[in-house]
Amino acid sequence: SSLQTELSELDSNKGIDMYFLEKAHKDNKEILEVESADLQYNLLGSMPDELYEVLIKSSVLYADQMVKDVNDLYEVWLSGDVDAILSFMQEEDDTLKDFEDIENVEMLINNYNKALITDRNITMTNKAIEYFESGKNVFFVVGLAHIIGEDAIAINLENAGYIVEQLNYE
């Protein structure tokens, strides 16, 4: 995904995470983790080699399509239309059609997405609640896939009794 972002000519250094990190540093704000870098490295390192073969092959075979998808996702993200974003993110992935054992490949991708998004959302939600209950005044920045959708942090927080509102910008 980093390669696709780089090829898309979008600058990951200008993402909202970097914006708020720089702002927090300038304002001498304490920066808290919702998960550690070690957790992320261990997660990625625990995936089967077969998954990485699929991801690399897809990236090579469908590089142009994947770059287009990154740019399209960026445009729909700018709209702030959650339904359009969810619809885009749930579109069928045509890049898997060239694999012989499609059922195994789909299982690998589903397990990867569960570990990368759904399972981490639970951990991040619990960390958010921990910070709230400690009385800290916190501002969270996480990736888009962790905010929207049926297993997202926002839904998890609402289910835990918190009020979650989408802020729109102009």
PyMOL CGO cylinders between C-alpha atoms (Angstrom):
from pymol import cmd
from pymol.cgo import CYLINDER

trace = [
    CYLINDER, 0.00, 0.00, 0.00, 2.95, 2.35, 0.59, 0.3, 1, 1, 1, 1, 1, 1,
    CYLINDER, 2.95, 2.35, 0.59, 4.13, 1.76, -2.97, 0.3, 1, 1, 1, 1, 1, 1,
    CYLINDER, 4.13, 1.76, -2.97, 0.67, 2.48, -4.33, 0.3, 1, 1, 1, 1, 1, 1,
    CYLINDER, 0.67, 2.48, -4.33, 0.46, 5.70, -2.34, 0.3, 1, 1, 1, 1, 1, 1,
    CYLINDER, 0.46, 5.70, -2.34, 3.90, 6.75, -3.57, 0.3, 1, 1, 1, 1, 1, 1,
    CYLINDER, 3.90, 6.75, -3.57, 3.01, 5.97, -7.19, 0.3, 1, 1, 1, 1, 1, 1,
    CYLINDER, 3.01, 5.97, -7.19, -0.24, 7.91, -6.80, 0.3, 1, 1, 1, 1, 1, 1,
    CYLINDER, -0.24, 7.91, -6.80, 1.84, 11.02, -6.11, 0.3, 1, 1, 1, 1, 1, 1,
    CYLINDER, 1.84, 11.02, -6.11, -0.09, 11.64, -2.90, 0.3, 1, 1, 1, 1, 1, 1,
    CYLINDER, -0.09, 11.64, -2.90, 2.26, 12.73, -0.15, 0.3, 1, 1, 1, 1, 1, 1,
    CYLINDER, 2.26, 12.73, -0.15, 1.82, 10.63, 3.00, 0.3, 1, 1, 1, 1, 1, 1,
    CYLINDER, 1.82, 10.63, 3.00, 3.79, 13.29, 4.88, 0.3, 1, 1, 1, 1, 1, 1,
    CYLINDER, 3.79, 13.29, 4.88, 0.83, 15.61, 4.32, 0.3, 1, 1, 1, 1, 1, 1,
    CYLINDER, 0.83, 15.61, 4.32, -1.73, 13.25, 5.85, 0.3, 1, 1, 1, 1, 1, 1,
    CYLINDER, -1.73, 13.25, 5.85, -3.84, 14.28, 8.81, 0.3, 1, 1, 1, 1, 1, 1,
    CYLINDER, -3.84, 14.28, 8.81, -1.82, 12.05, 11.12, 0.3, 1, 1, 1, 1, 1, 1,
    CYLINDER, -1.82, 12.05, 11.12, 1.38, 13.91, 10.30, 0.3, 1, 1, 1, 1, 1, 1,
    CYLINDER, 1.38, 13.91, 10.30, -0.40, 17.26, 10.48, 0.3, 1, 1, 1, 1, 1, 1,
    CYLINDER, -0.40, 17.26, 10.48, -1.65, 16.62, 14.01, 0.3, 1, 1, 1, 1, 1, 1,
    CYLINDER, -1.65, 16.62, 14.01, 1.60, 15.03, 15.17, 0.3, 1, 1, 1, 1, 1, 1,
    CYLINDER, 1.60, 15.03, 15.17, 3.54, 18.10, 14.06, 0.3, 1, 1, 1, 1, 1, 1,
    CYLINDER, 3.54, 18.10, 14.06, 0.95, 20.39, 15.64, 0.3, 1, 1, 1, 1, 1, 1,
    CYLINDER, 0.95, 20.39, 15.64, 1.10, 18.44, 18.93, 0.3, 1, 1, 1, 1, 1, 1,
    CYLINDER, 1.10, 18.44, 18.93, 4.90, 18.68, 18.96, 0.3, 1, 1, 1, 1, 1, 1,
    CYLINDER, 4.90, 18.68, 18.96, 4.82, 22.42, 18.32, 0.3, 1, 1, 1, 1, 1, 1,
    CYLINDER, 4.82, 22.42, 18.32, 2.22, 22.92, 21.06, 0.3, 1, 1, 1, 1, 1, 1,
    CYLINDER, 2.22, 22.92, 21.06, 4.15, 20.66, 23.49, 0.3, 1, 1, 1, 1, 1, 1,
    CYLINDER, 4.15, 20.66, 23.49, 1.18, 18.30, 23.75, 0.3, 1, 1, 1, 1, 1, 1,
    CYLINDER, 1.18, 18.30, 23.75, 1.64, 14.80, 25.12, 0.3, 1, 1, 1, 1, 1, 1,
    CYLINDER, 1.64, 14.80, 25.12, 1.35, 12.18, 22.39, 0.3, 1, 1, 1, 1, 1, 1,
    CYLINDER, 1.35, 12.18, 22.39, -0.26, 8.94, 23.49, 0.3, 1, 1, 1, 1, 1, 1,
    CYLINDER, -0.26, 8.94, 23.49, -0.40, 5.68, 21.56, 0.3, 1, 1, 1, 1, 1, 1,
    CYLINDER, -0.40, 5.68, 21.56, -3.55, 3.77, 20.77, 0.3, 1, 1, 1, 1, 1, 1,
    CYLINDER, -3.55, 3.77, 20.77, -1.27, 0.91, 19.77, 0.3, 1, 1, 1, 1, 1, 1,
    CYLINDER, -1.27, 0.91, 19.77, 2.46, 0.44, 19.68, 0.3, 1, 1, 1, 1, 1, 1,
    CYLINDER, 2.46, 0.44, 19.68, 4.70, 0.17, 16.65, 0.3, 1, 1, 1, 1, 1, 1,
    CYLINDER, 4.70, 0.17, 16.65, 5.79, -3.22, 18.02, 0.3, 1, 1, 1, 1, 1, 1,
    CYLINDER, 5.79, -3.22, 18.02, 2.19, -4.42, 17.88, 0.3, 1, 1, 1, 1, 1, 1,
    CYLINDER, 2.19, -4.42, 17.88, 1.96, -3.37, 14.24, 0.3, 1, 1, 1, 1, 1, 1,
    CYLINDER, 1.96, -3.37, 14.24, 5.29, -4.99, 13.33, 0.3, 1, 1, 1, 1, 1, 1,
    CYLINDER, 5.29, -4.99, 13.33, 4.38, -8.20, 15.15, 0.3, 1, 1, 1, 1, 1, 1,
    CYLINDER, 4.38, -8.20, 15.15, 1.01, -8.30, 13.43, 0.3, 1, 1, 1, 1, 1, 1,
    CYLINDER, 1.01, -8.30, 13.43, 2.50, -7.89, 9.98, 0.3, 1, 1, 1, 1, 1, 1,
    CYLINDER, 2.50, -7.89, 9.98, 5.29, -10.34, 10.79, 0.3, 1, 1, 1, 1, 1, 1,
    CYLINDER, 5.29, -10.34, 10.79, 2.81, -12.99, 11.89, 0.3, 1, 1, 1, 1, 1, 1,
    CYLINDER, 2.81, -12.99, 11.89, 1.04, -13.19, 8.54, 0.3, 1, 1, 1, 1, 1, 1,
    CYLINDER, 1.04, -13.19, 8.54, 1.71, -16.25, 6.37, 0.3, 1, 1, 1, 1, 1, 1,
    CYLINDER, 1.71, -16.25, 6.37, 4.24, -15.91, 3.54, 0.3, 1, 1, 1, 1, 1, 1,
    CYLINDER, 4.24, -15.91, 3.54, 1.54, -17.04, 1.12, 0.3, 1, 1, 1, 1, 1, 1,
    CYLINDER, 1.54, -17.04, 1.12, -0.40, -13.84, 1.87, 0.3, 1, 1, 1, 1, 1, 1,
    CYLINDER, -0.40, -13.84, 1.87, 2.59, -11.68, 0.97, 0.3, 1, 1, 1, 1, 1, 1,
    CYLINDER, 2.59, -11.68, 0.97, 3.01, -13.61, -2.27, 0.3, 1, 1, 1, 1, 1, 1,
    CYLINDER, 3.01, -13.61, -2.27, -0.60, -12.72, -3.14, 0.3, 1, 1, 1, 1, 1, 1,
    CYLINDER, -0.60, -12.72, -3.14, -0.16, -9.06, -2.16, 0.3, 1, 1, 1, 1, 1, 1,
    CYLINDER, -0.16, -9.06, -2.16, 3.08, -8.68, -4.10, 0.3, 1, 1, 1, 1, 1, 1,
    CYLINDER, 3.08, -8.68, -4.10, 1.76, -10.45, -7.19, 0.3, 1, 1, 1, 1, 1, 1,
    CYLINDER, 1.76, -10.45, -7.19, -1.39, -8.30, -7.13, 0.3, 1, 1, 1, 1, 1, 1,
    CYLINDER, -1.39, -8.30, -7.13, 0.69, -5.15, -6.74, 0.3, 1, 1, 1, 1, 1, 1,
    CYLINDER, 0.69, -5.15, -6.74, 2.81, -6.06, -9.76, 0.3, 1, 1, 1, 1, 1, 1,
    CYLINDER, 2.81, -6.06, -9.76, -0.04, -7.25, -12.00, 0.3, 1, 1, 1, 1, 1, 1,
    CYLINDER, -0.04, -7.25, -12.00, -2.45, -4.46, -11.10, 0.3, 1, 1, 1, 1, 1, 1,
    CYLINDER, -2.45, -4.46, -11.10, -0.20, -1.55, -10.16, 0.3, 1, 1, 1, 1, 1, 1,
    CYLINDER, -0.20, -1.55, -10.16, -2.05, 0.93, -12.37, 0.3, 1, 1, 1, 1, 1, 1,
    CYLINDER, -2.05, 0.93, -12.37, -5.46, -0.11, -11.07, 0.3, 1, 1, 1, 1, 1, 1,
    CYLINDER, -5.46, -0.11, -11.07, -4.27, 0.05, -7.47, 0.3, 1, 1, 1, 1, 1, 1,
    CYLINDER, -4.27, 0.05, -7.47, -2.86, 3.54, -7.96, 0.3, 1, 1, 1, 1, 1, 1,
    CYLINDER, -2.86, 3.54, -7.96, -6.16, 4.61, -9.51, 0.3, 1, 1, 1, 1, 1, 1,
    CYLINDER, -6.16, 4.61, -9.51, -7.98, 3.10, -6.52, 0.3, 1, 1, 1, 1, 1, 1,
    CYLINDER, -7.98, 3.10, -6.52, -5.79, 5.07, -4.08, 0.3, 1, 1, 1, 1, 1, 1,
    CYLINDER, -5.79, 5.07, -4.08, -6.55, 8.31, -5.93, 0.3, 1, 1, 1, 1, 1, 1,
    CYLINDER, -6.55, 8.31, -5.93, -10.27, 7.47, -6.15, 0.3, 1, 1, 1, 1, 1, 1,
    CYLINDER, -10.27, 7.47, -6.15, -10.39, 6.68, -2.42, 0.3, 1, 1, 1, 1, 1, 1,
    CYLINDER, -10.39, 6.68, -2.42, -8.70, 10.00, -1.69, 0.3, 1, 1, 1, 1, 1, 1,
    CYLINDER, -8.70, 10.00, -1.69, -11.33, 11.85, -3.75, 0.3, 1, 1, 1, 1, 1, 1,
    CYLINDER, -11.33, 11.85, -3.75, -14.26, 10.09, -2.09, 0.3, 1, 1, 1, 1, 1, 1,
    CYLINDER, -14.26, 10.09, -2.09, -12.63, 10.67, 1.33, 0.3, 1, 1, 1, 1, 1, 1,
    CYLINDER, -12.63, 10.67, 1.33, -12.46, 14.40, 0.58, 0.3, 1, 1, 1, 1, 1, 1,
    CYLINDER, -12.46, 14.40, 0.58, -16.23, 14.38, 0.03, 0.3, 1, 1, 1, 1, 1, 1,
    CYLINDER, -16.23, 14.38, 0.03, -16.82, 13.29, 3.64, 0.3, 1, 1, 1, 1, 1, 1,
    CYLINDER, -16.82, 13.29, 3.64, -19.72, 11.14, 2.39, 0.3, 1, 1, 1, 1, 1, 1,
    CYLINDER, -19.72, 11.14, 2.39, -19.50, 8.10, 4.68, 0.3, 1, 1, 1, 1, 1, 1,
    CYLINDER, -19.50, 8.10, 4.68, -21.91, 6.03, 2.57, 0.3, 1, 1, 1, 1, 1, 1,
    CYLINDER, -21.91, 6.03, 2.57, -19.90, 6.70, -0.60, 0.3, 1, 1, 1, 1, 1, 1,
    CYLINDER, -19.90, 6.70, -0.60, -16.65, 5.85, 1.21, 0.3, 1, 1, 1, 1, 1, 1,
    CYLINDER, -16.65, 5.85, 1.21, -18.09, 2.59, 2.56, 0.3, 1, 1, 1, 1, 1, 1,
    CYLINDER, -18.09, 2.59, 2.56, -19.46, 1.70, -0.87, 0.3, 1, 1, 1, 1, 1, 1,
    CYLINDER, -19.46, 1.70, -0.87, -16.06, 2.33, -2.44, 0.3, 1, 1, 1, 1, 1, 1,
    CYLINDER, -16.06, 2.33, -2.44, -14.25, 0.32, 0.23, 0.3, 1, 1, 1, 1, 1, 1,
    CYLINDER, -14.25, 0.32, 0.23, -16.65, -2.62, -0.15, 0.3, 1, 1, 1, 1, 1, 1,
    CYLINDER, -16.65, -2.62, -0.15, -16.32, -2.90, -3.93, 0.3, 1, 1, 1, 1, 1, 1,
    CYLINDER, -16.32, -2.90, -3.93, -15.22, -6.31, -5.12, 0.3, 1, 1, 1, 1, 1, 1,
    CYLINDER, -15.22, -6.31, -5.12, -11.47, -6.69, -5.57, 0.3, 1, 1, 1, 1, 1, 1,
    CYLINDER, -11.47, -6.69, -5.57, -10.83, -7.74, -9.20, 0.3, 1, 1, 1, 1, 1, 1,
    CYLINDER, -10.83, -7.74, -9.20, -7.10, -8.13, -8.55, 0.3, 1, 1, 1, 1, 1, 1,
    CYLINDER, -7.10, -8.13, -8.55, -7.61, -11.61, -7.10, 0.3, 1, 1, 1, 1, 1, 1,
    CYLINDER, -7.61, -11.61, -7.10, -9.12, -13.16, -10.23, 0.3, 1, 1, 1, 1, 1, 1,
    CYLINDER, -9.12, -13.16, -10.23, -5.77, -14.39, -11.59, 0.3, 1, 1, 1, 1, 1, 1,
    CYLINDER, -5.77, -14.39, -11.59, -5.06, -16.71, -8.66, 0.3, 1, 1, 1, 1, 1, 1,
    CYLINDER, -5.06, -16.71, -8.66, -5.71, -20.42, -9.14, 0.3, 1, 1, 1, 1, 1, 1,
    CYLINDER, -5.71, -20.42, -9.14, -6.81, -21.19, -5.59, 0.3, 1, 1, 1, 1, 1, 1,
    CYLINDER, -6.81, -21.19, -5.59, -9.21, -18.26, -5.31, 0.3, 1, 1, 1, 1, 1, 1,
    CYLINDER, -9.21, -18.26, -5.31, -10.98, -19.62, -2.22, 0.3, 1, 1, 1, 1, 1, 1,
    CYLINDER, -10.98, -19.62, -2.22, -7.69, -19.88, -0.30, 0.3, 1, 1, 1, 1, 1, 1,
    CYLINDER, -7.69, -19.88, -0.30, -6.62, -16.43, -1.52, 0.3, 1, 1, 1, 1, 1, 1,
    CYLINDER, -6.62, -16.43, -1.52, -9.94, -14.92, -0.40, 0.3, 1, 1, 1, 1, 1, 1,
    CYLINDER, -9.94, -14.92, -0.40, -9.54, -16.61, 2.99, 0.3, 1, 1, 1, 1, 1, 1,
    CYLINDER, -9.54, -16.61, 2.99, -6.01, -15.17, 3.33, 0.3, 1, 1, 1, 1, 1, 1,
    CYLINDER, -6.01, -15.17, 3.33, -7.23, -11.68, 2.43, 0.3, 1, 1, 1, 1, 1, 1,
    CYLINDER, -7.23, -11.68, 2.43, -10.23, -11.94, 4.77, 0.3, 1, 1, 1, 1, 1, 1,
    CYLINDER, -10.23, -11.94, 4.77, -8.00, -13.07, 7.66, 0.3, 1, 1, 1, 1, 1, 1,
    CYLINDER, -8.00, -13.07, 7.66, -5.55, -10.26, 6.86, 0.3, 1, 1, 1, 1, 1, 1,
    CYLINDER, -5.55, -10.26, 6.86, -8.32, -7.64, 6.85, 0.3, 1, 1, 1, 1, 1, 1,
    CYLINDER, -8.32, -7.64, 6.85, -9.79, -9.00, 10.08, 0.3, 1, 1, 1, 1, 1, 1,
    CYLINDER, -9.79, -9.00, 10.08, -6.41, -8.82, 11.81, 0.3, 1, 1, 1, 1, 1, 1,
    CYLINDER, -6.41, -8.82, 11.81, -5.47, -5.47, 10.27, 0.3, 1, 1, 1, 1, 1, 1,
    CYLINDER, -5.47, -5.47, 10.27, -8.78, -3.70, 10.80, 0.3, 1, 1, 1, 1, 1, 1,
    CYLINDER, -8.78, -3.70, 10.80, -11.42, -5.46, 12.90, 0.3, 1, 1, 1, 1, 1, 1,
    CYLINDER, -11.42, -5.46, 12.90, -9.18, -6.90, 15.61, 0.3, 1, 1, 1, 1, 1, 1,
    CYLINDER, -9.18, -6.90, 15.61, -7.15, -3.71, 15.90, 0.3, 1, 1, 1, 1, 1, 1,
    CYLINDER, -7.15, -3.71, 15.90, -10.37, -1.67, 16.16, 0.3, 1, 1, 1, 1, 1, 1,
    CYLINDER, -10.37, -1.67, 16.16, -11.22, -3.56, 19.34, 0.3, 1, 1, 1, 1, 1, 1,
    CYLINDER, -11.22, -3.56, 19.34, -7.78, -2.84, 20.80, 0.3, 1, 1, 1, 1, 1, 1,
    CYLINDER, -7.78, -2.84, 20.80, -7.94, 0.83, 19.81, 0.3, 1, 1, 1, 1, 1, 1,
    CYLINDER, -7.94, 0.83, 19.81, -11.48, 1.20, 21.17, 0.3, 1, 1, 1, 1, 1, 1,
    CYLINDER, -11.48, 1.20, 21.17, -10.40, -0.26, 24.49, 0.3, 1, 1, 1, 1, 1, 1,
    CYLINDER, -10.40, -0.26, 24.49, -7.43, 2.11, 24.62, 0.3, 1, 1, 1, 1, 1, 1,
    CYLINDER, -7.43, 2.11, 24.62, -9.71, 5.07, 23.86, 0.3, 1, 1, 1, 1, 1, 1,
    CYLINDER, -9.71, 5.07, 23.86, -12.06, 4.07, 26.67, 0.3, 1, 1, 1, 1, 1, 1,
    CYLINDER, -12.06, 4.07, 26.67, -9.08, 3.66, 29.00, 0.3, 1, 1, 1, 1, 1, 1,
    CYLINDER, -9.08, 3.66, 29.00, -7.97, 7.23, 28.22, 0.3, 1, 1, 1, 1, 1, 1,
    CYLINDER, -7.97, 7.23, 28.22, -11.50, 8.60, 28.62, 0.3, 1, 1, 1, 1, 1, 1,
    CYLINDER, -11.50, 8.60, 28.62, -11.99, 6.86, 31.96, 0.3, 1, 1, 1, 1, 1, 1,
    CYLINDER, -11.99, 6.86, 31.96, -8.64, 8.15, 33.22, 0.3, 1, 1, 1, 1, 1, 1,
    CYLINDER, -8.64, 8.15, 33.22, -9.97, 11.69, 32.79, 0.3, 1, 1, 1, 1, 1, 1,
    CYLINDER, -9.97, 11.69, 32.79, -7.54, 12.59, 30.02, 0.3, 1, 1, 1, 1, 1, 1,
    CYLINDER, -7.54, 12.59, 30.02, -8.66, 15.11, 27.42, 0.3, 1, 1, 1, 1, 1, 1,
    CYLINDER, -8.66, 15.11, 27.42, -7.67, 13.29, 24.22, 0.3, 1, 1, 1, 1, 1, 1,
    CYLINDER, -7.67, 13.29, 24.22, -7.85, 13.73, 20.47, 0.3, 1, 1, 1, 1, 1, 1,
    CYLINDER, -7.85, 13.73, 20.47, -7.52, 10.56, 18.37, 0.3, 1, 1, 1, 1, 1, 1,
    CYLINDER, -7.52, 10.56, 18.37, -6.18, 10.27, 14.85, 0.3, 1, 1, 1, 1, 1, 1,
    CYLINDER, -6.18, 10.27, 14.85, -6.46, 6.87, 13.19, 0.3, 1, 1, 1, 1, 1, 1,
    CYLINDER, -6.46, 6.87, 13.19, -6.83, 5.69, 9.61, 0.3, 1, 1, 1, 1, 1, 1,
    CYLINDER, -6.83, 5.69, 9.61, -10.12, 5.90, 7.73, 0.3, 1, 1, 1, 1, 1, 1,
    CYLINDER, -10.12, 5.90, 7.73, -10.79, 2.15, 7.79, 0.3, 1, 1, 1, 1, 1, 1,
    CYLINDER, -10.79, 2.15, 7.79, -10.78, 2.28, 11.59, 0.3, 1, 1, 1, 1, 1, 1,
    CYLINDER, -10.78, 2.28, 11.59, -13.42, 5.01, 11.82, 0.3, 1, 1, 1, 1, 1, 1,
    CYLINDER, -13.42, 5.01, 11.82, -16.28, 3.89, 9.58, 0.3, 1, 1, 1, 1, 1, 1,
    CYLINDER, -16.28, 3.89, 9.58, -18.01, 0.59, 9.00, 0.3, 1, 1, 1, 1, 1, 1,
    CYLINDER, -18.01, 0.59, 9.00, -19.85, -1.89, 11.16, 0.3, 1, 1, 1, 1, 1, 1,
    CYLINDER, -19.85, -1.89, 11.16, -16.81, -2.91, 13.24, 0.3, 1, 1, 1, 1, 1, 1,
    CYLINDER, -16.81, -2.91, 13.24, -15.26, 0.55, 13.42, 0.3, 1, 1, 1, 1, 1, 1,
    CYLINDER, -15.26, 0.55, 13.42, -14.04, 2.38, 16.49, 0.3, 1, 1, 1, 1, 1, 1,
    CYLINDER, -14.04, 2.38, 16.49, -16.86, 4.93, 16.21, 0.3, 1, 1, 1, 1, 1, 1,
    CYLINDER, -16.86, 4.93, 16.21, -19.52, 2.19, 16.35, 0.3, 1, 1, 1, 1, 1, 1,
    CYLINDER, -19.52, 2.19, 16.35, -17.66, 0.41, 19.16, 0.3, 1, 1, 1, 1, 1, 1,
    CYLINDER, -17.66, 0.41, 19.16, -17.58, 3.64, 21.18, 0.3, 1, 1, 1, 1, 1, 1,
    CYLINDER, -17.58, 3.64, 21.18, -21.29, 4.29, 20.55, 0.3, 1, 1, 1, 1, 1, 1,
    CYLINDER, -21.29, 4.29, 20.55, -22.04, 0.71, 21.67, 0.3, 1, 1, 1, 1, 1, 1,
    CYLINDER, -22.04, 0.71, 21.67, -20.07, 1.45, 24.84, 0.3, 1, 1, 1, 1, 1, 1,
    CYLINDER, -20.07, 1.45, 24.84, -22.32, 4.46, 25.53, 0.3, 1, 1, 1, 1, 1, 1,
    CYLINDER, -22.32, 4.46, 25.53, -20.23, 7.32, 24.13, 0.3, 1, 1, 1, 1, 1, 1,
    CYLINDER, -20.23, 7.32, 24.13, -21.56, 10.03, 21.83, 0.3, 1, 1, 1, 1, 1, 1,
    CYLINDER, -21.56, 10.03, 21.83, -19.73, 10.07, 18.49, 0.3, 1, 1, 1, 1, 1, 1,
    CYLINDER, -19.73, 10.07, 18.49, -20.26, 12.86, 15.96, 0.3, 1, 1, 1, 1, 1, 1,
    CYLINDER, -20.26, 12.86, 15.96, -18.81, 13.41, 12.52, 0.3, 1, 1, 1, 1, 1, 1,
    CYLINDER, -18.81, 13.41, 12.52, -17.25, 16.84, 12.09, 0.3, 1, 1, 1, 1, 1, 1,
    CYLINDER, -17.25, 16.84, 12.09, -17.48, 18.37, 8.65, 0.3, 1, 1, 1, 1, 1, 1,
    CYLINDER, -17.48, 18.37, 8.65, -15.04, 20.90, 7.29, 0.3, 1, 1, 1, 1, 1, 1,
    CYLINDER, -15.04, 20.90, 7.29, -15.39, 23.45, 4.56, 0.3, 1, 1, 1, 1, 1, 1,
]
cmd.load_cgo(trace, "trace")
